[in-house]
Amino acid sequence: MMKRQQGPSLRVSSFNGTAIAASTDWIVLTPGWHSVQFSWESGGMLELNVAGTKVVAANPRSGQTMN
């Protein structure tokens, strides 16, 4: 989560080393609790869903792992 001028916001990013390879758009959070879901595919899509607001981005990197 990041505090931006528009307010607290979330996005999902894929990295190539230390550089960002792809990112979804930011979703600005409204006050209160939110359900947050994300999915990530190596050589596929990045998806972020916050309380029904969904954003996606193409992930160009393949062969990635998560830990």
C-alpha positions as CSV (number, residue, x, y, z in Angstrom):
1,M,0.0,0.0,0.0
2,M,1.2,3.5,-0.8
3,K,-0.1,6.9,0.5
4,R,-0.6,8.9,-2.7
5,Q,-2.1,12.4,-3.2
6,Q,-5.4,10.7,-4.0
7,G,-5.2,8.6,-0.8
8,P,-4.0,5.2,0.2
9,S,-3.7,3.0,-2.9
10,L,-2.8,-0.5,-4.1
11,R,-1.4,-2.0,-7.3
12,V,0.4,-5.2,-8.3
13,S,3.7,-5.1,-10.1
14,S,6.0,-7.6,-11.7
15,F,9.8,-7.0,-11.5
16,N,12.7,-7.8,-13.8
17,G,15.5,-7.7,-11.2
18,T,15.1,-4.3,-9.6
19,A,13.1,-2.7,-12.5
20,I,9.3,-2.9,-12.8
21,A,8.4,-5.0,-15.8
22,A,4.6,-4.4,-15.6
23,S,2.1,-2.9,-13.2
24,T,-1.7,-2.7,-12.8
25,D,-3.3,0.7,-12.4
26,W,-3.5,2.1,-8.9
27,I,-6.8,1.5,-7.0
28,V,-7.5,4.2,-4.5
29,L,-8.9,2.9,-1.2
30,T,-11.9,4.4,0.5
31,P,-12.1,4.4,4.3
32,G,-12.9,1.1,5.9
33,W,-12.2,-2.6,5.4
34,H,-11.8,-4.1,1.9
35,S,-11.5,-7.5,0.4
36,V,-8.3,-7.7,-1.7
37,Q,-7.6,-10.5,-4.2
38,F,-4.7,-10.7,-6.6
39,S,-3.4,-13.2,-9.1
40,W,-0.2,-13.4,-11.0
41,E,1.0,-15.6,-13.9
42,S,4.5,-15.8,-15.1
43,G,4.1,-14.9,-18.7
44,G,0.4,-14.1,-18.3
45,M,-1.7,-11.5,-16.5
46,L,-1.5,-9.5,-13.3
47,E,-4.9,-9.0,-11.7
48,L,-5.9,-7.0,-8.7
49,N,-9.5,-6.9,-7.3
50,V,-10.3,-4.6,-4.4
51,A,-13.9,-4.7,-3.2
52,G,-15.1,-5.4,-6.7
53,T,-12.9,-2.9,-8.6
54,K,-10.7,-5.0,-10.9
55,V,-7.6,-3.9,-12.8
56,V,-5.3,-6.0,-15.0
57,A,-1.9,-5.7,-16.8
58,A,0.0,-8.1,-19.1
59,N,3.0,-9.6,-17.4
60,P,5.7,-9.9,-20.1
61,R,8.1,-11.9,-17.9
62,S,8.1,-15.7,-18.0
63,G,10.0,-18.1,-15.8
64,Q,9.3,-16.0,-12.6
65,T,8.8,-17.6,-9.2
66,M,7.3,-16.3,-6.0
67,N,8.6,-16.7,-2.5
